[in-house]
Each structure stands twice: as structure tokens, then as C-alpha cells.
């Protein structure tokens, strides 16, 4: 039975990392060393932030970024303080990266995990200003894993908005107080050596975005939403309670005891599972029963 669980987890990993991006690639260039390539792109991204300014942000958080002209006195993105410029430290293939992003508005509702489905309006462009993609009016929640890796890191730092649909109002339904920002991604967190429509290989990318809505997902079908398959703010990708190499959100046996998590959290004499907060501990236990290998 344990072998079955591990096979399931392996397949889930394969499915997760093989998920296609929204834009199909047309060709692939030979891969370069991550550290060497990032060293070049980090300079390019930081120069962009120091040589461009935020020309406008309208009431719907549509952003215009322009280059500072020679002799211009505009305050650069790097130096301005109206919108906080932050950097998230991440690691890929043993290389440390900084992903710069601007918080235009944090949002007021819920935060997704990298496994959830999100409704995001966005515009994507290169450092030279060329726009390669946009979706200003998204109609559906789409799995976050179908977007480039940089989205998995930055979008979960923001919160969704509130859906407003007033009965008998002539105004259309809309989202208010949603999170909005801009991310500046090295190519390793974009398409790297893949050539895409409008995007050469090894090209840093900029995305302005608005996080309207989300749908929480149970990635491994074990009866527990992925957002709960972690602890103390740890990224779900990094939380592996039984140390078997599969994060809990992709592992159907979270304590590696040979019994599925879903079986362990099923309410006795029913086919229903406990709500997460109601999952019991075993007698004398200190953690929920599906995480306690000594208990079934």
C-alpha cells in the first residue's frame, strides 16, 4: 500500500512540474548556467528600476511605466516611496534569486497558495516596453501552476478583493479592494531558454496584475485543502510532515503509516470527512490524527 502512495505522489509531482504555461513555446535554446545568466539579468532588472518611473496609476490600478528622459527629474521606481518596492528571496537549482515586486495595493480578502485557482487581470511586457500578453477582463479562476514560476512566488503574497453585486443596481458586478502589484522577473522565473511569441529566450519579464478572486484546491484529493497542508506560514511546497520527499499537499498519506489521509479523516460510520479544524487527535496525541503515524 505504501508503494501505491509513493507512486501517486511521484505522479502528482510530475503532473505539477510538467504543467504547461499559458503561452505555448515555439522553440528552445540550449540551457545556460543559471548563476551566470542571473548575474547579467539582475543588473538589467535593477538598471530598469533605476531608469524608469511610474508615470501613472489610475483608479483601477492600471499602470503606465516610462523611461526617465535625459536630464529628467522623475523619481525612479527604485527610489520612489509611494509604492513599496520589495524583494522576495528564492532559490532555484542552488542559485539564490531576488524577485523584485511593487505593492500597489495589498488586497483585503484571502491569499492563495501556489496550488490554488486564481482570477487575475494582467499585462506582460519586456524591459524594452514590448507587450507580449494581456488579459484585462478575466472571466474564470485558472490554476496558478499554469502560469510561469514567478507567479507562484509573487501572487500568493497578495490578497483577493470583495465581489460586489448590488440587487437592482444598473451598475455591473465588480471586484473591489483587490490586491494589485507589479513583478519584475528574471528569465529563470519566466520562460528561461524557451522562445515564446513575443519573448526571446533569456528575457526578463514584467507583469502588472490585479488579483480579483480565488478558489482553494485540494491538490491530492485527500480531503484537506492544500492551504491547510502546512504549518507556521511555511510554503506548501516546503512542508513535508513525514519526511518522505513529497510535500503534504501532494501526498495522500501524510504520516506515511500505510493508511490514506482521507481514510484517517473520515467521520466514523459515514462517507464524510471532518472539516479541517475538527480533525481529532488520537488518545494522548498532540497532532491531528492524519499526521500521527502511531495512530489510526
Secondary structure, 3 states (H helix, E strand, C coil): CHHHHHHHHHHHHHHHHCCCCCCCCCEECCCCCHHHHHHHHHHHHHHHHHHEEEEEECCCCCEEEEECCCCCCCCCCCCCCCCEEEEEEEEECCEEEEEEEEEEECCCCCCCCCCCEEEEEEEEEECCCCEEEEECCCCCCEEHHHCCHHHHHHHHHCCCCEEECCCCCCCCCEEECCEEEEEEECHHHCCCCEEECCECCCCCEEEEEEEEEEECCCCCCCCCCHHHCCCCCCCHHHCCCCCCCCCHHHCCCCCCCCCCHHHHCECCCCCCECCHHHCCECCCCCCEHHHCCCCC
